[in-house]
Amino acid sequence: MLIVSNLVIAAAGVLVVVVGRGTATGRIGRNEFAGIRTKRSMADDESWTIVHRGAQPWMVAGGAVMVLTGVISAAVPGEAASAITMGGGVVITIVCTLLGVRSGHRSLANRTL
């Protein structure tokens, strides 16, 4: 069962990278399901793209951390060690996500300069 959860974490990381790239390049437009959905990013299509372009490096980093977390947790023997690895990966992913939102909104604020 632990292997399945590790694979799900790794697959979720791949999904974060795909969504991060897709929203930044315009392949995934404004929607109610994927991406950074704040009041400012959802204001219009241009804002959506600007926010996601600014956030893209952080979203890709967060997704990569999730993939590595899943793979490393699968390789680490013992449930306790795997749980510690998973917890650290989750914390790093959340930090990357928050930094991405902040970076994206800064990009949006700087567009009028």
Gaussian input, Z-matrix of N, CA and C with variables (Angstrom, degrees):
# hf/3-21g

backbone

0 1
 N
 C     1     B1
 C     2     B2     1     A1
 N     3     B3     2     A2     1     D1
 C     4     B4     3     A3     2     D2
 C     5     B5     4     A4     3     D3
 N     6     B6     5     A5     4     D4
 C     7     B7     6     A6     5     D5
 C     8     B8     7     A7     6     D6
 N     9     B9     8     A8     7     D7
 C    10    B10     9     A9     8     D8
 C    11    B11    10    A10     9     D9
 N    12    B12    11    A11    10    D10
 C    13    B13    12    A12    11    D11
 C    14    B14    13    A13    12    D12
 N    15    B15    14    A14    13    D13
 C    16    B16    15    A15    14    D14
 C    17    B17    16    A16    15    D15
 N    18    B18    17    A17    16    D16
 C    19    B19    18    A18    17    D17
 C    20    B20    19    A19    18    D18
 N    21    B21    20    A20    19    D19
 C    22    B22    21    A21    20    D20
 C    23    B23    22    A22    21    D21
 N    24    B24    23    A23    22    D22
 C    25    B25    24    A24    23    D23
 C    26    B26    25    A25    24    D24
 N    27    B27    26    A26    25    D25
 C    28    B28    27    A27    26    D26
 C    29    B29    28    A28    27    D27
 N    30    B30    29    A29    28    D28
 C    31    B31    30    A30    29    D29
 C    32    B32    31    A31    30    D30
 N    33    B33    32    A32    31    D31
 C    34    B34    33    A33    32    D32
 C    35    B35    34    A34    33    D33
 N    36    B36    35    A35    34    D34
 C    37    B37    36    A36    35    D35
 C    38    B38    37    A37    36    D36
 N    39    B39    38    A38    37    D37
 C    40    B40    39    A39    38    D38
 C    41    B41    40    A40    39    D39
 N    42    B42    41    A41    40    D40
 C    43    B43    42    A42    41    D41
 C    44    B44    43    A43    42    D42
 N    45    B45    44    A44    43    D43
 C    46    B46    45    A45    44    D44
 C    47    B47    46    A46    45    D45
 N    48    B48    47    A47    46    D46
 C    49    B49    48    A48    47    D47
 C    50    B50    49    A49    48    D48
 N    51    B51    50    A50    49    D49
 C    52    B52    51    A51    50    D50
 C    53    B53    52    A52    51    D51
 N    54    B54    53    A53    52    D52
 C    55    B55    54    A54    53    D53
 C    56    B56    55    A55    54    D54
 N    57    B57    56    A56    55    D55
 C    58    B58    57    A57    56    D56
 C    59    B59    58    A58    57    D57
 N    60    B60    59    A59    58    D58
 C    61    B61    60    A60    59    D59
 C    62    B62    61    A61    60    D60
 N    63    B63    62    A62    61    D61
 C    64    B64    63    A63    62    D62
 C    65    B65    64    A64    63    D63
 N    66    B66    65    A65    64    D64
 C    67    B67    66    A66    65    D65
 C    68    B68    67    A67    66    D66
 N    69    B69    68    A68    67    D67
 C    70    B70    69    A69    68    D68
 C    71    B71    70    A70    69    D69
 N    72    B72    71    A71    70    D70
 C    73    B73    72    A72    71    D71
 C    74    B74    73    A73    72    D72
 N    75    B75    74    A74    73    D73
 C    76    B76    75    A75    74    D74
 C    77    B77    76    A76    75    D75
 N    78    B78    77    A77    76    D76
 C    79    B79    78    A78    77    D77
 C    80    B80    79    A79    78    D78
 N    81    B81    80    A80    79    D79
 C    82    B82    81    A81    80    D80
 C    83    B83    82    A82    81    D81
 N    84    B84    83    A83    82    D82
 C    85    B85    84    A84    83    D83
 C    86    B86    85    A85    84    D84
 N    87    B87    86    A86    85    D85
 C    88    B88    87    A87    86    D86
 C    89    B89    88    A88    87    D87
 N    90    B90    89    A89    88    D88
 C    91    B91    90    A90    89    D89
 C    92    B92    91    A91    90    D90
 N    93    B93    92    A92    91    D91
 C    94    B94    93    A93    92    D92
 C    95    B95    94    A94    93    D93
 N    96    B96    95    A95    94    D94
 C    97    B97    96    A96    95    D95
 C    98    B98    97    A97    96    D96
 N    99    B99    98    A98    97    D97
 C   100   B100    99    A99    98    D98
 C   101   B101   100   A100    99    D99
 N   102   B102   101   A101   100   D100
 C   103   B103   102   A102   101   D101
 C   104   B104   103   A103   102   D102
 N   105   B105   104   A104   103   D103
 C   106   B106   105   A105   104   D104
 C   107   B107   106   A106   105   D105
 N   108   B108   107   A107   106   D106
 C   109   B109   108   A108   107   D107
 C   110   B110   109   A109   108   D108
 N   111   B111   110   A110   109   D109
 C   112   B112   111   A111   110   D110
 C   113   B113   112   A112   111   D111
 N   114   B114   113   A113   112   D112
 C   115   B115   114   A114   113   D113
 C   116   B116   115   A115   114   D114
 N   117   B117   116   A116   115   D115
 C   118   B118   117   A117   116   D116
 C   119   B119   118   A118   117   D117
 N   120   B120   119   A119   118   D118
 C   121   B121   120   A120   119   D119
 C   122   B122   121   A121   120   D120
 N   123   B123   122   A122   121   D121
 C   124   B124   123   A123   122   D122
 C   125   B125   124   A124   123   D123
 N   126   B126   125   A125   124   D124
 C   127   B127   126   A126   125   D125
 C   128   B128   127   A127   126   D126
 N   129   B129   128   A128   127   D127
 C   130   B130   129   A129   128   D128
 C   131   B131   130   A130   129   D129
 N   132   B132   131   A131   130   D130
 C   133   B133   132   A132   131   D131
 C   134   B134   133   A133   132   D132
 N   135   B135   134   A134   133   D133
 C   136   B136   135   A135   134   D134
 C   137   B137   136   A136   135   D135
 N   138   B138   137   A137   136   D136
 C   139   B139   138   A138   137   D137
 C   140   B140   139   A139   138   D138
 N   141   B141   140   A140   139   D139
 C   142   B142   141   A141   140   D140
 C   143   B143   142   A142   141   D141
 N   144   B144   143   A143   142   D142
 C   145   B145   144   A144   143   D143
 C   146   B146   145   A145   144   D144
 N   147   B147   146   A146   145   D145
 C   148   B148   147   A147   146   D146
 C   149   B149   148   A148   147   D147
 N   150   B150   149   A149   148   D148
 C   151   B151   150   A150   149   D149
 C   152   B152   151   A151   150   D150
 N   153   B153   152   A152   151   D151
 C   154   B154   153   A153   152   D152
 C   155   B155   154   A154   153   D153
 N   156   B156   155   A155   154   D154
 C   157   B157   156   A156   155   D155
 C   158   B158   157   A157   156   D156
 N   159   B159   158   A158   157   D157
 C   160   B160   159   A159   158   D158
 C   161   B161   160   A160   159   D159
 N   162   B162   161   A161   160   D160
 C   163   B163   162   A162   161   D161
 C   164   B164   163   A163   162   D162
 N   165   B165   164   A164   163   D163
 C   166   B166   165   A165   164   D164
 C   167   B167   166   A166   165   D165
 N   168   B168   167   A167   166   D166
 C   169   B169   168   A168   167   D167
 C   170   B170   169   A169   168   D168
 N   171   B171   170   A170   169   D169
 C   172   B172   171   A171   170   D170
 C   173   B173   172   A172   171   D171
 N   174   B174   173   A173   172   D172
 C   175   B175   174   A174   173   D173
 C   176   B176   175   A175   174   D174
 N   177   B177   176   A176   175   D175
 C   178   B178   177   A177   176   D176
 C   179   B179   178   A178   177   D177
 N   180   B180   179   A179   178   D178
 C   181   B181   180   A180   179   D179
 C   182   B182   181   A181   180   D180
 N   183   B183   182   A182   181   D181
 C   184   B184   183   A183   182   D182
 C   185   B185   184   A184   183   D183
 N   186   B186   185   A185   184   D184
 C   187   B187   186   A186   185   D185
 C   188   B188   187   A187   186   D186
 N   189   B189   188   A188   187   D187
 C   190   B190   189   A189   188   D188
 C   191   B191   190   A190   189   D189
 N   192   B192   191   A191   190   D190
 C   193   B193   192   A192   191   D191
 C   194   B194   193   A193   192   D192
 N   195   B195   194   A194   193   D193
 C   196   B196   195   A195   194   D194
 C   197   B197   196   A196   195   D195
 N   198   B198   197   A197   196   D196
 C   199   B199   198   A198   197   D197
 C   200   B200   199   A199   198   D198
 N   201   B201   200   A200   199   D199
 C   202   B202   201   A201   200   D200
 C   203   B203   202   A202   201   D201
 N   204   B204   203   A203   202   D202
 C   205   B205   204   A204   203   D203
 C   206   B206   205   A205   204   D204
 N   207   B207   206   A206   205   D205
 C   208   B208   207   A207   206   D206
 C   209   B209   208   A208   207   D207
 N   210   B210   209   A209   208   D208
 C   211   B211   210   A210   209   D209
 C   212   B212   211   A211   210   D210
 N   213   B213   212   A212   211   D211
 C   214   B214   213   A213   212   D212
 C   215   B215   214   A214   213   D213
 N   216   B216   215   A215   214   D214
 C   217   B217   216   A216   215   D215
 C   218   B218   217   A217   216   D216
 N   219   B219   218   A218   217   D217
 C   220   B220   219   A219   218   D218
 C   221   B221   220   A220   219   D219
 N   222   B222   221   A221   220   D220
 C   223   B223   222   A222   221   D221
 C   224   B224   223   A223   222   D222
 N   225   B225   224   A224   223   D223
 C   226   B226   225   A225   224   D224
 C   227   B227   226   A226   225   D225
 N   228   B228   227   A227   226   D226
 C   229   B229   228   A228   227   D227
 C   230   B230   229   A229   228   D228
 N   231   B231   230   A230   229   D229
 C   232   B232   231   A231   230   D230
 C   233   B233   232   A232   231   D231
 N   234   B234   233   A233   232   D232
 C   235   B235   234   A234   233   D233
 C   236   B236   235   A235   234   D234
 N   237   B237   236   A236   235   D235
 C   238   B238   237   A237   236   D236
 C   239   B239   238   A238   237   D237
 N   240   B240   239   A239   238   D238
 C   241   B241   240   A240   239   D239
 C   242   B242   241   A241   240   D240
 N   243   B243   242   A242   241   D241
 C   244   B244   243   A243   242   D242
 C   245   B245   244   A244   243   D243
 N   246   B246   245   A245   244   D244
 C   247   B247   246   A246   245   D245
 C   248   B248   247   A247   246   D246
 N   249   B249   248   A248   247   D247
 C   250   B250   249   A249   248   D248
 C   251   B251   250   A250   249   D249
 N   252   B252   251   A251   250   D250
 C   253   B253   252   A252   251   D251
 C   254   B254   253   A253   252   D252
 N   255   B255   254   A254   253   D253
 C   256   B256   255   A255   254   D254
 C   257   B257   256   A256   255   D255
 N   258   B258   257   A257   256   D256
 C   259   B259   258   A258   257   D257
 C   260   B260   259   A259   258   D258
 N   261   B261   260   A260   259   D259
 C   262   B262   261   A261   260   D260
 C   263   B263   262   A262   261   D261
 N   264   B264   263   A263   262   D262
 C   265   B265   264   A264   263   D263
 C   266   B266   265   A265   264   D264
 N   267   B267   266   A266   265   D265
 C   268   B268   267   A267   266   D266
 C   269   B269   268   A268   267   D267
 N   270   B270   269   A269   268   D268
 C   271   B271   270   A270   269   D269
 C   272   B272   271   A271   270   D270
 N   273   B273   272   A272   271   D271
 C   274   B274   273   A273   272   D272
 C   275   B275   274   A274   273   D273
 N   276   B276   275   A275   274   D274
 C   277   B277   276   A276   275   D275
 C   278   B278   277   A277   276   D276
 N   279   B279   278   A278   277   D277
 C   280   B280   279   A279   278   D278
 C   281   B281   280   A280   279   D279
 N   282   B282   281   A281   280   D280
 C   283   B283   282   A282   281   D281
 C   284   B284   283   A283   282   D282
 N   285   B285   284   A284   283   D283
 C   286   B286   285   A285   284   D284
 C   287   B287   286   A286   285   D285
 N   288   B288   287   A287   286   D286
 C   289   B289   288   A288   287   D287
 C   290   B290   289   A289   288   D288
 N   291   B291   290   A290   289   D289
 C   292   B292   291   A291   290   D290
 C   293   B293   292   A292   291   D291
 N   294   B294   293   A293   292   D292
 C   295   B295   294   A294   293   D293
 C   296   B296   295   A295   294   D294
 N   297   B297   296   A296   295   D295
 C   298   B298   297   A297   296   D296
 C   299   B299   298   A298   297   D297
 N   300   B300   299   A299   298   D298
 C   301   B301   300   A300   299   D299
 C   302   B302   301   A301   300   D300
 N   303   B303   302   A302   301   D301
 C   304   B304   303   A303   302   D302
 C   305   B305   304   A304   303   D303
 N   306   B306   305   A305   304   D304
 C   307   B307   306   A306   305   D305
 C   308   B308   307   A307   306   D306
 N   309   B309   308   A308   307   D307
 C   310   B310   309   A309   308   D308
 C   311   B311   310   A310   309   D309
 N   312   B312   311   A311   310   D310
 C   313   B313   312   A312   311   D311
 C   314   B314   313   A313   312   D312
 N   315   B315   314   A314   313   D313
 C   316   B316   315   A315   314   D314
 C   317   B317   316   A316   315   D315
 N   318   B318   317   A317   316   D316
 C   319   B319   318   A318   317   D317
 C   320   B320   319   A319   318   D318
 N   321   B321   320   A320   319   D319
 C   322   B322   321   A321   320   D320
 C   323   B323   322   A322   321   D321
 N   324   B324   323   A323   322   D322
 C   325   B325   324   A324   323   D323
 C   326   B326   325   A325   324   D324
 N   327   B327   326   A326   325   D325
 C   328   B328   327   A327   326   D326
 C   329   B329   328   A328   327   D327
 N   330   B330   329   A329   328   D328
 C   331   B331   330   A330   329   D329
 C   332   B332   331   A331   330   D330
 N   333   B333   332   A332   331   D331
 C   334   B334   333   A333   332   D332
 C   335   B335   334   A334   333   D333
 N   336   B336   335   A335   334   D334
 C   337   B337   336   A336   335   D335
 C   338   B338   337   A337   336   D336

   B1=1.4499
   B2=1.5194
   B3=1.3350
   B4=1.4567
   B5=1.5306
   B6=1.3242
   B7=1.4647
   B8=1.5226
   B9=1.3142
   B10=1.4664
   B11=1.5288
   B12=1.3307
   B13=1.4608
   B14=1.5282
   B15=1.3286
   B16=1.4630
   B17=1.5300
   B18=1.3098
   B19=1.4634
   B20=1.5261
   B21=1.3182
   B22=1.4665
   B23=1.5255
   B24=1.3333
   B25=1.4726
   B26=1.5261
   B27=1.3207
   B28=1.4683
   B29=1.5340
   B30=1.3248
   B31=1.4744
   B32=1.5266
   B33=1.3207
   B34=1.4675
   B35=1.5217
   B36=1.3115
   B37=1.4554
   B38=1.5175
   B39=1.3205
   B40=1.4753
   B41=1.5226
   B42=1.3066
   B43=1.4629
   B44=1.5318
   B45=1.3236
   B46=1.4673
   B47=1.5304
   B48=1.3304
   B49=1.4648
   B50=1.5232
   B51=1.3223
   B52=1.4725
   B53=1.5240
   B54=1.3191
   B55=1.4697
   B56=1.5317
   B57=1.3206
   B58=1.4596
   B59=1.5217
   B60=1.3190
   B61=1.4637
   B62=1.5230
   B63=1.3155
   B64=1.4706
   B65=1.5164
   B66=1.3123
   B67=1.4641
   B68=1.5212
   B69=1.3213
   B70=1.4651
   B71=1.5265
   B72=1.3177
   B73=1.4662
   B74=1.5242
   B75=1.3223
   B76=1.4572
   B77=1.5175
   B78=1.3164
   B79=1.4717
   B80=1.5180
   B81=1.3208
   B82=1.4626
   B83=1.5214
   B84=1.3084
   B85=1.4552
   B86=1.5171
   B87=1.3244
   B88=1.4683
   B89=1.5116
   B90=1.3125
   B91=1.4662
   B92=1.5176
   B93=1.2995
   B94=1.4661
   B95=1.5285
   B96=1.3459
   B97=1.4568
   B98=1.5245
   B99=1.3344
   B100=1.4593
   B101=1.5203
   B102=1.3200
   B103=1.4551
   B104=1.5177
   B105=1.3140
   B106=1.4654
   B107=1.5235
   B108=1.3107
   B109=1.4643
   B110=1.5246
   B111=1.3192
   B112=1.4566
   B113=1.5284
   B114=1.3124
   B115=1.4643
   B116=1.5319
   B117=1.3185
   B118=1.4700
   B119=1.5200
   B120=1.3303
   B121=1.4680
   B122=1.5302
   B123=1.3156
   B124=1.4625
   B125=1.5308
   B126=1.3375
   B127=1.4637
   B128=1.5174
   B129=1.3259
   B130=1.4647
   B131=1.5275
   B132=1.3330
   B133=1.4627
   B134=1.5248
   B135=1.3181
   B136=1.4660
   B137=1.5281
   B138=1.3123
   B139=1.4689
   B140=1.5241
   B141=1.3141
   B142=1.4652
   B143=1.5279
   B144=1.3206
   B145=1.4535
   B146=1.5245
   B147=1.3227
   B148=1.4647
   B149=1.5263
   B150=1.3163
   B151=1.4716
   B152=1.5266
   B153=1.3085
   B154=1.4561
   B155=1.5286
   B156=1.3105
   B157=1.4707
   B158=1.5218
   B159=1.3181
   B160=1.4585
   B161=1.5172
   B162=1.3108
   B163=1.4682
   B164=1.5267
   B165=1.3167
   B166=1.4648
   B167=1.5294
   B168=1.3295
   B169=1.4686
   B170=1.5312
   B171=1.3273
   B172=1.4641
   B173=1.5225
   B174=1.3294
   B175=1.4660
   B176=1.5260
   B177=1.3249
   B178=1.4673
   B179=1.5292
   B180=1.3291
   B181=1.4709
   B182=1.5288
   B183=1.3288
   B184=1.4661
   B185=1.5229
   B186=1.3231
   B187=1.4642
   B188=1.5213
   B189=1.3355
   B190=1.4656
   B191=1.5253
   B192=1.3193
   B193=1.4721
   B194=1.5270
   B195=1.3329
   B196=1.4726
   B197=1.5233
   B198=1.3308
   B199=1.4716
   B200=1.5235
   B201=1.3202
   B202=1.4693
   B203=1.5199
   B204=1.3234
   B205=1.4617
   B206=1.5262
   B207=1.3310
   B208=1.4629
   B209=1.5179
   B210=1.3307
   B211=1.4684
   B212=1.5296
   B213=1.3273
   B214=1.4712
   B215=1.5222
   B216=1.3291
   B217=1.4687
   B218=1.5201
   B219=1.3173
   B220=1.4682
   B221=1.5213
   B222=1.3321
   B223=1.4597
   B224=1.5263
   B225=1.3371
   B226=1.4718
   B227=1.5240
   B228=1.3357
   B229=1.4642
   B230=1.5277
   B231=1.2871
   B232=1.4649
   B233=1.5120
   B234=1.3233
   B235=1.4612
   B236=1.5229
   B237=1.3224
   B238=1.4647
   B239=1.5289
   B240=1.3255
   B241=1.4642
   B242=1.5196
   B243=1.3032
   B244=1.4630
   B245=1.5251
   B246=1.3209
   B247=1.4622
   B248=1.5321
   B249=1.3257
   B250=1.4668
   B251=1.5233
   B252=1.3308
   B253=1.4608
   B254=1.5191
   B255=1.3210
   B256=1.4573
   B257=1.5307
   B258=1.3184
   B259=1.4644
   B260=1.5150
   B261=1.3254
   B262=1.4630
   B263=1.5184
   B264=1.3222
   B265=1.4617
   B266=1.5165
   B267=1.3131
   B268=1.4661
   B269=1.5255
   B270=1.3200
   B271=1.4670
   B272=1.5317
   B273=1.3231
   B274=1.4653
   B275=1.5256
   B276=1.3174
   B277=1.4690
   B278=1.5265
   B279=1.3093
   B280=1.4731
   B281=1.5292
   B282=1.3230
   B283=1.4596
   B284=1.5338
   B285=1.3239
   B286=1.4707
   B287=1.5269
   B288=1.3060
   B289=1.4622
   B290=1.5289
   B291=1.3181
   B292=1.4672
   B293=1.5287
   B294=1.3167
   B295=1.4643
   B296=1.5246
   B297=1.3295
   B298=1.4605
   B299=1.5197
   B300=1.3139
   B301=1.4726
   B302=1.5190
   B303=1.3246
   B304=1.4645
   B305=1.5255
   B306=1.3078
   B307=1.4624
   B308=1.5315
   B309=1.3277
   B310=1.4548
   B311=1.5082
   B312=1.3181
   B313=1.4648
   B314=1.5291
   B315=1.3207
   B316=1.4749
   B317=1.5364
   B318=1.3158
   B319=1.4681
   B320=1.5157
   B321=1.3092
   B322=1.4623
   B323=1.5308
   B324=1.3056
   B325=1.4638
   B326=1.5221
   B327=1.3288
   B328=1.4675
   B329=1.5255
   B330=1.3081
   B331=1.4668
   B332=1.5268
   B333=1.3156
   B334=1.4578
   B335=1.5221
   B336=1.3177
   B337=1.4714
   B338=1.5095
   A1=111.37
   A2=116.75
   A3=121.48
   A4=111.04
   A5=117.01
   A6=121.01
   A7=110.18
   A8=117.42
   A9=121.23
   A10=110.33
   A11=117.66
   A12=119.96
   A13=110.81
   A14=117.29
   A15=120.24
   A16=111.03
   A17=116.52
   A18=120.42
   A19=111.27
   A20=116.79
   A21=120.67
   A22=109.95
   A23=117.46
   A24=121.22
   A25=110.04
   A26=117.37
   A27=120.65
   A28=110.75
   A29=117.05
   A30=120.55
   A31=110.99
   A32=117.36
   A33=120.86
   A34=110.04
   A35=117.41
   A36=121.36
   A37=112.04
   A38=116.04
   A39=120.28
   A40=109.25
   A41=117.50
   A42=121.54
   A43=111.45
   A44=117.58
   A45=121.25
   A46=110.06
   A47=116.93
   A48=120.33
   A49=110.42
   A50=117.17
   A51=120.99
   A52=110.82
   A53=117.49
   A54=120.97
   A55=110.13
   A56=117.53
   A57=121.03
   A58=111.94
   A59=116.63
   A60=120.50
   A61=111.09
   A62=116.63
   A63=120.36
   A64=113.34
   A65=117.03
   A66=119.58
   A67=111.17
   A68=117.30
   A69=120.54
   A70=112.29
   A71=116.94
   A72=120.41
   A73=112.41
   A74=117.08
   A75=120.11
   A76=114.36
   A77=117.84
   A78=119.91
   A79=112.06
   A80=116.45
   A81=121.24
   A82=106.39
   A83=116.68
   A84=121.86
   A85=111.94
   A86=114.69
   A87=119.96
   A88=109.93
   A89=115.36
   A90=120.90
   A91=108.39
   A92=115.87
   A93=121.76
   A94=113.24
   A95=117.82
   A96=119.25
   A97=114.77
   A98=118.19
   A99=120.44
   A100=110.68
   A101=115.67
   A102=120.90
   A103=111.24
   A104=114.62
   A105=121.76
   A106=106.52
   A107=115.97
   A108=120.81
   A109=110.29
   A110=114.69
   A111=120.49
   A112=107.81
   A113=115.98
   A114=120.25
   A115=110.61
   A116=116.46
   A117=120.53
   A118=112.48
   A119=118.14
   A120=119.39
   A121=111.92
   A122=117.17
   A123=120.94
   A124=112.67
   A125=118.25
   A126=121.86
   A127=112.14
   A128=117.70
   A129=121.94
   A130=108.46
   A131=115.94
   A132=120.20
   A133=112.66
   A134=116.82
   A135=119.91
   A136=110.25
   A137=117.39
   A138=120.95
   A139=110.55
   A140=116.13
   A141=121.89
   A142=110.43
   A143=116.26
   A144=120.70
   A145=111.48
   A146=117.69
   A147=121.31
   A148=110.92
   A149=116.71
   A150=120.29
   A151=110.12
   A152=117.33
   A153=119.77
   A154=112.91
   A155=117.32
   A156=118.69
   A157=110.21
   A158=117.06
   A159=120.48
   A160=113.00
   A161=116.42
   A162=121.29
   A163=113.26
   A164=117.34
   A165=121.02
   A166=114.62
   A167=120.77
   A168=118.31
   A169=112.91
   A170=116.24
   A171=120.24
   A172=111.47
   A173=116.91
   A174=119.71
   A175=110.56
   A176=116.50
   A177=120.41
   A178=109.77
   A179=116.92
   A180=120.03
   A181=111.06
   A182=116.99
   A183=120.46
   A184=111.82
   A185=116.45
   A186=120.26
   A187=111.62
   A188=116.32
   A189=120.27
   A190=110.67
   A191=116.45
   A192=120.09
   A193=109.86
   A194=116.92
   A195=119.40
   A196=111.08
   A197=117.15
   A198=120.61
   A199=109.51
   A200=116.25
   A201=119.47
   A202=112.27
   A203=116.82
   A204=120.47
   A205=110.88
   A206=116.15
   A207=119.75
   A208=112.45
   A209=116.11
   A210=120.63
   A211=110.79
   A212=117.01
   A213=120.21
   A214=110.82
   A215=117.58
   A216=120.37
   A217=111.40
   A218=116.27
   A219=119.19
   A220=110.89
   A221=116.76
   A222=120.91
   A223=113.34
   A224=116.58
   A225=120.53
   A226=108.92
   A227=116.95
   A228=118.48
   A229=111.84
   A230=116.05
   A231=121.91
   A232=112.54
   A233=114.74
   A234=120.62
   A235=112.23
   A236=118.48
   A237=120.82
   A238=110.68
   A239=116.75
   A240=120.75
   A241=110.39
   A242=115.88
   A243=120.23
   A244=111.14
   A245=117.03
   A246=121.39
   A247=111.06
   A248=116.92
   A249=120.68
   A250=110.01
   A251=116.68
   A252=121.42
   A253=110.43
   A254=116.28
   A255=121.75
   A256=110.37
   A257=117.28
   A258=120.74
   A259=112.12
   A260=116.90
   A261=120.37
   A262=111.59
   A263=116.65
   A264=120.44
   A265=112.37
   A266=116.69
   A267=121.02
   A268=110.40
   A269=117.29
   A270=121.03
   A271=110.17
   A272=117.37
   A273=120.78
   A274=110.55
   A275=117.54
   A276=121.06
   A277=110.70
   A278=117.67
   A279=120.74
   A280=110.01
   A281=117.75
   A282=121.00
   A283=109.99
   A284=117.38
   A285=120.96
   A286=110.86
   A287=116.84
   A288=120.85
   A289=110.81
   A290=117.01
   A291=120.32
   A292=111.45
   A293=117.08
   A294=120.24
   A295=110.66
   A296=116.70
   A297=120.62
   A298=112.09
   A299=117.03
   A300=120.68
   A301=109.68
   A302=116.78
   A303=119.88
   A304=111.43
   A305=116.85
   A306=121.36
   A307=111.13
   A308=116.84
   A309=121.08
   A310=112.49
   A311=116.80
   A312=119.95
   A313=111.81
   A314=116.83
   A315=118.98
   A316=110.14
   A317=116.73
   A318=120.41
   A319=110.43
   A320=116.48
   A321=120.90
   A322=110.64
   A323=117.58
   A324=121.01
   A325=111.40
   A326=117.01
   A327=121.56
   A328=113.18
   A329=119.19
   A330=120.28
   A331=112.62
   A332=118.70
   A333=121.12
   A334=112.65
   A335=116.89
   A336=120.24
   A337=111.62
   D1=-35.79
   D2=-179.45
   D3=-63.72
   D4=-37.68
   D5=178.58
   D6=-62.04
   D7=-40.29
   D8=-179.97
   D9=-62.54
   D10=-44.07
   D11=-179.91
   D12=-65.67
   D13=-36.18
   D14=177.24
   D15=-65.27
   D16=-39.59
   D17=177.54
   D18=-66.75
   D19=-36.97
   D20=177.75
   D21=-64.66
   D22=-42.08
   D23=177.63
   D24=-62.31
   D25=-45.29
   D26=179.31
   D27=-63.25
   D28=-42.40
   D29=178.89
   D30=-65.49
   D31=-37.50
   D32=177.23
   D33=-64.03
   D34=-36.95
   D35=176.52
   D36=-62.64
   D37=-42.25
   D38=176.23
   D39=-61.81
   D40=-41.97
   D41=179.30
   D42=-62.22
   D43=-40.80
   D44=178.19
   D45=-61.76
   D46=-42.17
   D47=178.57
   D48=-64.34
   D49=-45.49
   D50=-179.52
   D51=-62.19
   D52=-45.05
   D53=179.20
   D54=-66.80
   D55=-41.76
   D56=178.61
   D57=-59.66
   D58=-43.23
   D59=178.11
   D60=-71.63
   D61=-42.03
   D62=-177.50
   D63=-65.06
   D64=-39.58
   D65=179.18
   D66=-72.29
   D67=-34.72
   D68=-179.46
   D69=-71.67
   D70=-30.24
   D71=-178.32
   D72=-92.90
   D73=-5.52
   D74=179.14
   D75=90.60
   D76=-1.03
   D77=177.66
   D78=-70.52
   D79=-25.61
   D80=174.42
   D81=-116.37
   D82=110.44
   D83=-179.07
   D84=-85.43
   D85=-175.36
   D86=179.08
   D87=-55.05
   D88=135.04
   D89=-179.36
   D90=-158.24
   D91=174.91
   D92=-177.83
   D93=-99.29
   D94=7.79
   D95=-172.43
   D96=-121.05
   D97=-39.61
   D98=-171.87
   D99=-131.22
   D100=142.87
   D101=177.86
   D102=108.31
   D103=-174.31
   D104=179.31
   D105=-87.20
   D106=108.41
   D107=-174.72
   D108=-110.51
   D109=74.96
   D110=174.50
   D111=-104.80
   D112=168.97
   D113=179.32
   D114=-56.98
   D115=-42.45
   D116=-178.30
   D117=-70.41
   D118=-40.59
   D119=-178.29
   D120=-73.50
   D121=-26.71
   D122=-178.61
   D123=-89.45
   D124=1.16
   D125=-175.67
   D126=-61.66
   D127=-42.09
   D128=178.80
   D129=-162.44
   D130=171.85
   D131=-176.43
   D132=-63.56
   D133=-37.89
   D134=-179.66
   D135=-65.17
   D136=-43.61
   D137=178.41
   D138=-61.94
   D139=-42.50
   D140=178.24
   D141=-55.22
   D142=-49.60
   D143=-177.16
   D144=-67.67
   D145=-43.12
   D146=-179.38
   D147=-61.81
   D148=-45.82
   D149=179.71
   D150=-60.95
   D151=-44.17
   D152=-176.72
   D153=-73.37
   D154=-31.06
   D155=174.31
   D156=-65.41
   D157=-40.85
   D158=177.88
   D159=-67.59
   D160=-31.54
   D161=-177.24
   D162=-88.50
   D163=-15.17
   D164=-172.14
   D165=-51.73
   D166=-48.66
   D167=-178.71
   D168=-58.91
   D169=-38.41
   D170=179.90
   D171=-71.42
   D172=-37.09
   D173=179.29
   D174=-67.34
   D175=-41.27
   D176=177.61
   D177=-64.36
   D178=-42.31
   D179=178.10
   D180=-62.30
   D181=-44.27
   D182=178.89
   D183=-62.48
   D184=-41.70
   D185=177.54
   D186=-64.49
   D187=-40.58
   D188=179.00
   D189=-64.16
   D190=-39.31
   D191=177.28
   D192=-62.35
   D193=-40.70
   D194=178.57
   D195=-62.96
   D196=-42.89
   D197=178.44
   D198=-60.84
   D199=-49.55
   D200=179.73
   D201=-62.21
   D202=-38.21
   D203=177.75
   D204=-60.07
   D205=-46.56
   D206=179.00
   D207=-61.73
   D208=-43.55
   D209=-178.54
   D210=-68.90
   D211=-46.15
   D212=-179.17
   D213=-65.69
   D214=-40.41
   D215=179.14
   D216=-63.40
   D217=-33.74
   D218=177.56
   D219=-69.61
   D220=-30.92
   D221=-176.75
   D222=-85.44
   D223=-23.10
   D224=-177.15
   D225=-79.73
   D226=125.81
   D227=179.63
   D228=-74.24
   D229=141.65
   D230=176.12
   D231=93.64
   D232=139.59
   D233=-178.00
   D234=-68.70
   D235=-35.71
   D236=-178.21
   D237=-65.64
   D238=-45.47
   D239=179.09
   D240=-64.39
   D241=-39.46
   D242=178.63
   D243=-64.90
   D244=-39.55
   D245=179.08
   D246=-66.06
   D247=-38.75
   D248=177.84
   D249=-65.16
   D250=-44.65
   D251=177.79
   D252=-60.71
   D253=-45.07
   D254=-179.46
   D255=-62.78
   D256=-44.02
   D257=179.66
   D258=-62.17
   D259=-43.58
   D260=177.54
   D261=-63.00
   D262=-41.08
   D263=178.52
   D264=-64.33
   D265=-38.79
   D266=178.76
   D267=-65.12
   D268=-43.58
   D269=179.74
   D270=-62.06
   D271=-46.25
   D272=179.76
   D273=-63.28
   D274=-40.30
   D275=179.04
   D276=-63.81
   D277=-42.72
   D278=178.87
   D279=-63.40
   D280=-42.35
   D281=178.53
   D282=-62.08
   D283=-45.15
   D284=178.07
   D285=-60.18
   D286=-41.25
   D287=179.88
   D288=-63.52
   D289=-46.48
   D290=179.71
   D291=-64.50
   D292=-39.55
   D293=176.80
   D294=-65.57
   D295=-35.43
   D296=177.25
   D297=-65.02
   D298=-43.35
   D299=177.65
   D300=-62.18
   D301=-44.96
   D302=179.18
   D303=-62.90
   D304=-44.83
   D305=-180.00
   D306=-63.87
   D307=-41.27
   D308=178.53
   D309=-63.53
   D310=-42.46
   D311=178.99
   D312=-70.36
   D313=-31.40
   D314=174.08
   D315=-65.36
   D316=-40.20
   D317=177.03
   D318=-60.36
   D319=-40.75
   D320=179.02
   D321=-66.37
   D322=-41.14
   D323=179.65
   D324=-65.59
   D325=-31.85
   D326=-177.68
   D327=-83.91
   D328=-6.46
   D329=-175.30
   D330=-67.98
   D331=-24.84
   D332=-177.72
   D333=-88.00
   D334=-5.76
   D335=-178.09
   D336=-77.70

